[in-house]
């Protein structure tokens, strides 16, 4: 949190009872020379101000129009740890062929069903390419919904609203909010879509396929958000401060755990998973009231997904994708940098 600015002294007031020295004629005035010490202090203050600005803004432009690195120029094309946030927006599985998909700040990527290096998927929205800086979610075979930002230099507005594709990301159409809304967490719960609003203390819920949304206030901007797959009244989310939960569709929230930046996946009503910072995996069978320790991913998580009660996928900060077939107890590498 930014600290308040300190008031600086307004100069040295004249001492009471002491006459001011006679003023020199304007042409006779001399400017005092700056000492080396004064110059050094000034430079140091400028450097500190610049550092503070970087720390407060995360080193990026919050408008969503930051310049993303070209994947071909990166050591790991499918992720840029030094780029805009979120580094990894989502992980999912395409029901059409069980291929693993993930979206990052460099693009949407597909891992072939038989393994191998991820392949970038670039689609078209209103005649413009889109791929980097999206958050994706499958809602059927080859059927995607997404939100995020267009690439730098695009004629599209900086916020894409909610968009959808019926051909595995080749072409996209607007559902709602183009130029207005930016979701950075999208989940499907029954017939509802639940989404966190980027950099806002808000979540939104739609019951008409994303055409309209109702907003809900959250205690803080959300890092991640999950919903009971059958009941959108039951929500769990994380902020940069804590884990929070709701049982009334986001109408009210209660703090569950004082741990920040947790990632979730909720494949079945009685199977909820979380990964805490550093990689420890936990399981809950009662919607997050109690937690059981499982294994560890051995790395910093960025996105978590499970398509069954036992099959989990996690994307790590360095671009590694790991897979577990036993409910998070053990993990194997699916994609490595």
C-alpha positions in Angstrom: 0.0 0.0 0.0 1.3 3.4 -0.9 2.3 5.5 2.1 1.1 9.0 2.4 3.3 11.8 1.3 5.2 13.6 4.0 4.9 17.4 4.1 8.2 19.1 3.2 9.4 22.2 5.1 8.3 25.4 3.5 11.7 27.1 4.0 13.4 28.8 7.0 11.1 31.4 8.6 12.7 34.6 9.7 13.6 34.6 13.4 11.4 36.8 15.5 13.0 40.0 16.7 15.8 39.9 14.2 15.8 42.4 11.4 16.1 41.1 7.9 19.4 42.0 6.1 19.2 44.8 3.5 18.1 43.4 0.1 20.6 43.6 -2.8 19.7 45.4 -6.0 18.3 42.9 -8.6 21.4 43.2 -10.8 23.7 42.6 -7.9 22.1 39.3 -6.7 24.3 36.2 -6.8 22.9 32.6 -7.1 24.5 30.3 -4.6 26.5 27.5 -6.2 25.2 24.0 -5.7 27.5 21.9 -3.6 28.5 18.4 -4.6 26.6 17.1 -1.5 23.4 18.9 -2.6 23.7 17.5 -6.1 24.3 13.9 -4.7 21.2 14.2 -2.5 19.1 15.4 -5.4 20.2 12.5 -7.6 19.5 10.0 -4.8 16.0 11.4 -4.2 15.2 11.1 -8.0 16.4 7.5 -8.0 14.4 6.7 -4.9 11.3 8.3 -6.5 11.7 6.2 -9.6 12.2 3.0 -7.6 9.1 3.8 -5.6 7.1 4.2 -8.7 8.2 0.8 -10.0 7.3 -0.9 -6.8 3.9 0.7 -6.5 2.9 -0.1 -10.1 4.5 -3.5 -10.4 6.8 -2.1 -13.1 3.9 -2.1 -15.6 1.2 0.1 -17.1 -2.1 -0.7 -15.4 -4.1 0.4 -18.5 -3.7 -3.1 -20.1 -1.9 -1.7 -23.1 1.6 -2.7 -22.1 4.0 -3.9 -24.8 4.3 -7.7 -24.6 7.5 -9.5 -25.6 7.6 -11.4 -28.9 7.5 -15.2 -28.0 10.3 -16.0 -30.5 12.6 -13.6 -28.6 12.1 -15.3 -25.2 14.1 -18.2 -23.7 10.7 -19.8 -22.9 8.3 -18.7 -25.7 5.1 -19.6 -23.8 5.8 -17.4 -20.7 7.5 -14.1 -19.8 8.1 -13.9 -16.1 9.3 -10.3 -16.5 6.2 -9.3 -18.5 2.7 -8.1 -17.7 0.5 -9.8 -15.2 -1.0 -12.3 -15.0 2.0 -14.3 -16.1 -0.2 -17.3 -16.6 -3.9 -16.5 -16.8 -5.5 -20.0 -16.9 -5.0 -23.7 -17.5 -7.7 -25.9 -18.9 -8.4 -29.1 -20.9 -10.2 -29.2 -24.2 -12.9 -31.9 -24.0 -12.7 -32.5 -27.7 -9.3 -34.3 -27.5 -8.2 -33.9 -23.9 -5.4 -31.6 -24.9 -4.0 -29.2 -22.3 -4.4 -25.5 -23.0 -3.0 -22.6 -21.1 -3.0 -18.8 -21.6 -0.1 -16.5 -20.6 1.1 -13.0 -21.2 2.7 -14.2 -24.5 -0.2 -16.1 -25.9 -2.7 -19.0 -25.8 -0.9 -22.3 -26.0 -1.9 -25.9 -26.7 0.0 -29.0 -25.6 -0.6 -31.8 -28.2 -2.4 -34.8 -26.7 0.6 -37.0 -27.2 2.9 -34.4 -25.5 5.6 -32.2 -26.9 6.3 -28.5 -26.9 3.3 -26.2 -26.7 1.9 -24.7 -29.9 0.7 -21.1 -30.0 -3.0 -20.6 -30.9 -3.7 -17.2 -32.6 -7.3 -16.3 -33.4 -9.2 -13.4 -35.0 -11.6 -11.0 -33.3 -13.1 -8.4 -35.6 -10.3 -9.0 -38.1 -7.6 -8.5 -35.5 -5.2 -11.1 -34.2 -5.5 -12.0 -30.5 -3.5 -14.5 -28.4 -1.4 -12.8 -25.7 -2.8 -11.6 -22.4 -6.0 -13.7 -22.4 -7.8 -15.7 -19.7 -9.5 -18.7 -21.2 -12.1 -21.3 -20.1 -13.6 -24.2 -22.0 -17.3 -24.7 -21.8 -17.6 -27.5 -24.3 -15.6 -29.4 -26.9 -13.6 -26.7 -28.9 -15.9 -24.1 -27.2 -14.1 -21.3 -25.4 -14.9 -18.1 -23.5 -12.2 -15.6 -22.7 -11.3 -12.1 -21.6 -8.2 -9.9 -21.4 -6.3 -7.5 -23.7 -5.4 -7.4 -27.4 -1.7 -7.4 -28.5 0.2 -4.1 -28.6 -0.6 -2.1 -31.7 -4.0 -3.7 -32.2 -7.0 -1.6 -33.3 -9.1 -3.4 -30.7 -10.0 -1.6 -27.5 -7.7 -2.4 -24.5 -10.5 -4.4 -22.7 -12.0 -7.3 -24.6 -15.0 -7.9 -22.4 -16.3 -11.5 -22.7 -15.7 -13.2 -26.0 -16.3 -16.7 -27.3 -15.1 -19.2 -29.9 -16.7 -22.3 -31.2 -13.7 -23.5 -33.3 -10.9 -23.9 -30.7 -9.8 -20.3 -30.7 -9.5 -19.8 -34.5 -12.2 -17.1 -34.6 -13.8 -15.1 -31.8 -17.0 -13.1 -31.3 -18.0 -10.6 -28.7 -20.6 -11.7 -26.1 -20.6 -8.5 -24.0 -18.5 -5.6 -22.7 -16.0 -5.1 -25.5 -14.1 -2.0 -24.6 -15.5 -1.9 -21.1 -14.8 -5.0 -19.1 -11.7 -7.0 -18.3 -12.0 -10.3 -16.4 -8.9 -12.1 -15.1 -10.7 -15.1 -13.5 -13.5 -16.9 -15.3 -15.3 -19.9 -14.0 -18.4 -21.9 -15.0 -20.9 -23.0 -12.3 -24.0 -24.8 -13.5 -25.7 -22.4 -15.9 -23.8 -19.4 -14.5 -20.5 -17.7 -15.4 -18.6 -16.2 -12.4 -15.7 -13.8 -13.0 -13.3 -11.6 -11.1 -12.9 -8.1 -12.4 -9.3 -7.1 -13.1 -7.7 -4.7 -10.5 -11.2 -4.0 -9.0 -12.7 -5.2 -5.7 -15.5 -6.9 -7.6 -16.8 -10.1 -9.0 -19.5 -10.5 -11.6 -22.1 -13.2 -12.2 -24.0 -13.9 -15.4 -27.0 -16.3 -15.8 -27.6 -15.7 -19.5 -24.3 -16.9 -21.0 -22.4 -13.8 -20.4 -24.7 -11.3 -22.1 -25.3 -9.4 -18.9 -23.6 -9.4 -15.5 -24.5 -8.5 -11.9 -21.6 -7.0 -9.9 -20.7 -8.1 -6.4 -18.3 -6.2 -4.1 -15.3 -8.0 -2.7 -13.1 -6.9 0.2 -10.1 -6.4 -2.1 -9.2 -7.0 -5.7 -9.1 -10.8 -6.4 -6.1 -12.8 -7.3 -8.1 -16.0 -8.0 -11.7 -17.0 -7.9 -13.5 -20.4 -7.9 -17.1 -21.5 -7.7 -18.8 -24.7 -6.7 -19.3 -26.4 -10.2 -23.0 -26.9 -9.4 -23.9 -24.0 -7.1 -22.7 -20.5 -7.9 -23.8 -19.3 -4.4 -20.7 -21.0 -3.0 -17.5 -19.1 -3.9 -14.0 -19.1 -2.7 -11.3 -16.5 -3.7 -7.9 -15.1 -2.8 -6.6 -11.6 -2.5 -3.1 -10.3 -1.9 -4.0 -10.6 1.8 -6.1 -13.6 2.5 -8.5 -16.4 1.4 -12.1 -15.4 1.5 -15.4 -17.2 0.9 -19.0 -16.5 0.2 -22.2 -18.6 0.5 -24.6 -16.1 -1.0 -23.3 -15.6 -4.5 -20.8 -12.9 -3.4 -23.3 -10.8 -1.5 -21.1 -11.1 1.6 -17.6 -12.5 2.2 -15.9 -14.0 5.2 -12.1 -14.4 5.7 -11.1 -18.0 5.8 -7.3 -18.0 6.0 -4.7 -15.3 6.3 -2.6 -16.5 3.4 -2.2 -14.4 0.2 -2.2 -15.3 -3.5 -3.7 -18.7 -3.3 -4.8 -20.6 -6.4 -7.9 -22.8 -6.5 -9.7 -25.4 -8.6 -13.2 -26.9 -7.8 -13.9 -29.9 -10.0 -16.7 -31.4 -8.0 -18.9 -30.1 -5.1 -17.0 -32.2 -2.6 -13.5 -31.8 -4.1 -11.9 -28.4 -3.7 -8.1 -27.9 -4.1 -5.8 -25.0 -3.4 -2.1 -24.3 -3.9 -0.4 -21.9 -1.6 2.6 -19.7 -2.4 5.6 -21.9 -2.7 3.7 -25.0 -3.9 2.0 -26.8 -1.0 -1.3 -28.5 -2.2 -4.3 -28.8 0.1 -7.7 -30.5 -0.4 -11.1 -29.8 1.1 -14.2 -31.9 1.0 -16.4 -29.3 2.7 -16.1 -26.2 0.5 -13.1 -24.9 2.3 -14.1 -25.1 5.9 -11.3 -27.6 6.6 -8.2 -28.5 4.6 -6.1 -31.6 4.3 -2.4 -31.4 3.3 -1.5 -33.2 0.1 1.8 -32.9 -1.8 3.7 -30.0 -3.3 4.4 -28.7 -6.8 7.9 -27.7 -5.8 7.5 -24.3 -7.5 5.5 -21.1 -7.5 2.0 -21.6 -8.8 0.3 -19.2 -11.3 -2.8 -21.2 -12.3 -4.5 -24.4 -11.2 -7.1 -26.6 -12.9 -8.7 -30.1 -12.4 -11.1 -31.7 -14.9 -11.8 -34.6 -12.5 -11.7 -35.1 -8.8 -8.1 -36.5 -9.0 -6.6 -35.1 -12.2 -4.9 -31.8 -11.6 -2.8 -29.4 -13.7 -0.7 -26.5 -12.5 1.2 -23.8 -14.3 4.3 -22.5 -12.5 5.8 -19.1 -12.8 8.8 -20.3 -14.8 6.6 -21.9 -17.5 6.6 -25.5 -16.2 3.2 -27.3 -16.4 2.8 -30.2 -13.9 0.2 -32.9 -13.7 -1.1 -35.1 -10.9 -3.3 -38.1 -11.2 -3.7 -38.8 -7.5 -5.3 -35.6 -6.1 -2.1 -33.6 -5.8 -0.1 -36.1 -3.8 2.5 -36.6 -6.5 3.4 -34.5 -9.6 5.1 -35.1 -12.9 6.3 -32.6 -15.5 4.1 -32.3 -18.6 5.9 -29.2 -20.0 9.3 -28.0 -19.0 11.1 -24.7 -19.9 
